């Protein structure tokens, strides 16, 4: 259901974006660019397992964008990126064996089943929608959002933690959570510094908007910092 909503929003915004282009036809210049750089992601959430530390993950991104430049003041940009995200895992195996997965076999059995000690690597196809405001001829501030589709994960249904719950008889029990969402979305702020009209540096920070655990109970989201270069290879 959540994925259908994201698809509907993406289609609506794409139609709105194309309509805006048609409405102001002849008042803008289209710029076609390739973009590449690195992305550092962090997982944020209040209910991760104790003794499980999620360290930032550094990946890369590459993509194509098309930009409508309105009189070198405002710009609207869309396109697509292939982006790597994830985290580096560090955990206490004794704590997990003694308190989290009690009675489920050896430490090796539990690690093989939940794979909580392994790094998570995700590859997304992202569709950005960006508004830029020129503050100087060679600098701009940006804001927008991404809608993303998960293309690949090195671990399917990755274990991401647990939460202690209480049943009707006031008995505590553990609910284990896994990464199960096939889509994501984020809001971002950033900027752009150009060496010329053809090449420059981009940077942005993304705030995750979707709870990624398969149950939707924990506040598990991905934030990302992106730094990259763009090259305008065509104008019309």
N, C-alpha and C positions, 0 to 999 in steps of 0.2 A: 504493500500500500504506500509506504513512504517513498519507494523507488518510483511508483507511478506519479506521485505528486511532484517529485523532482523532475521527471521527464516532461510533465505538463508545464511546469514553470519554465523549463529550458526552452520548450517549443514556443511558448507565449513570448518570452523575451527575445528569442531569435526573430519571430515575426515582427515584433515591435521595433527591433533594431533595423530590420530590412525596410520596414515602412518609413522609418525616420530617414533613411538614406533616400528613398524615393521622393519623400515630401520636400526635401531640400536639394533635389537633383540640380546639378550645375553650380551649387554653392560650396562645393568641397572638392578636395583632391584625395584620391585613393592612394594609399601607400601599402605595398606588399613587403613583408619583412620575414626574415628567419631569426629565431631567438634561441639562445643556448646559454647554459650556466649551471650553477650548482644550487641544491636545495638542502637546507638543514631542517629536519623535522623533530618535533618533540611531542610525545603523547602526554596529554593532561587529563586527569580524572581524580576524583576524590576517593574512589573505592578500589584502588589497586591493592593487590595482596601485600601484606607486610613482608619485609625483607626481599622484595622484588624491586630492584632499581632499574628504571628505564632511562638509558642514556641517549642523547641526541644521535640521530642517524644522518649521515651526509650522503646524498645521492646527486643525480644530475637531472636536467630537463632539457628538452629540445622541442621546437615547434614552429608553427607558421601563424602569422597574424595579418589581418587586413585592417587598415585604419582609415577612417574618414577625417581628414584634416580640414577644419572649418576656419579658414582665413588665419591660420597659424595662431589661433587663440584657444579653441577647444578641439578635442579629438575624441572620437568614439572608436574603440578597438574590440575585435573579437577574433576568434581563431581556435587553435587547439594546441595542446602540449602533451608530450609523453613525459611523465614525472615520476621519479623514484622517491618513495617515502618509507618510513619504518622506525625501528628503534634497536638499540643495542641492549641486550638483557644481562643483568647481573643479579644473582639470587643466592640465598642461603639454603643449600640442599638439606642440611640437618633440620632446619625449621620446617621446611615443607614436609619432610618425611615424618616428623614427630607430631606436628600439630594441624597440618592442612589436609593431607591425604592419608589419614590414619586408616590402617587396615586394608590398604589397596595394593599390597605387595612391597617389593624392595624399592629402594631409591631409584634403581635403574628402570624398574617397571613403570614407576610414576613419571619419570623424566621422559620415557619413550611415549607414554600415553598423552601427557599434557604438553610436552616440549616447551616448558616454561623457561628453560635456561637457554633457549636458542634465540638468535637474533631474528627479528621480523623484517622482511623486505617486501614492499608492495610496489606495484607499477600501476599508475593511473593514467587514463586518458582524460585530460581536463579541457573544459570549454570555458575560457575566461570572457567576461564582459566588463570592459574598462572604460571609465571616463577620465580624460586628462585635461588639466588646465595649465596652460603655459604661464609661467611667472617671469621668465626671460626668454629671449629667442632660442636659447639652448637648454632650458631647464623646464621641467613640468612636475606637478604633483598629480598623483593618480589615486583612484579609488574604484572599487568594483567587487565582483565576486566570481568564484569558480564553481562550476558544477562538474563533478568528476565521476567516472565509471571505473571500477576496479578491473584491470585486465589480467593481473597475475599476482599471486601470493606464494612465497616459498613454503608457507605452512597454511593449510586450509583450516578454517575455524580455529585460529590460534588462541590458546589459553591466555587470558589477560589479567586474571585475578579472581578474587572472591569477595563475598560480603557475608557478614555474620547476621543471620536473621533469627527471629523468635517465633515459634509456632503457637497454636492456641493454648497449649499446655505450659507455656513459658519455658520451653526447652530450646536452647540455642542449636542452630544447625548452619551449615555452610552452603551457600549457593555459588557454584563455580561459573564464571563468565568467560565467554569466548568472543573473539572478533568475528562477526558474521555478516556485516553489511557489505553489499556489493557497490555501493555508491557513497559519495560524500559531497559536501558543499562547504564553502568558506567565504568569508568576507575579508577583504584586504585593503591596506593602505600602503602607499609607496611613492616612488618618484622616478624621474628619468633625467639623466644628464647626457647631453649630446656633444660629441666632439665636432660633428658636422651634422647636416640634415640627413646623412646617410648611415651614420654609425654612432653608437652611444652605449651607455650603461643604464641598466634598470635594476631596481631593488624594490622589494615589497615584503610585508609581513602579513601572513594569513592567520585568521582566527577561525578555528573549526566550528561549524554550526550543527553537525550531526553527531548524535550519540552512536558510537560504532559497535558497542557490544551487542550480541545477538538478541538479548532480552530487552534492551532499551532502558534498563534501570540505572546503570552507572553512568556517570558524567564523563565518558571516555571520548575524547576528541583529539584531532591532530591539528597542531599549530605548525606553521612553516615559515622560514626565512628564505627568500630567493634572491640571489644575485646573478646577473647575467648580462650578456651583450646582445644587441640587436643590429641587424644590417638590413637596410632598405634596398631591395634589389630591383624594385620597379615602382614607378609613379605614373598615374594616369588620371 
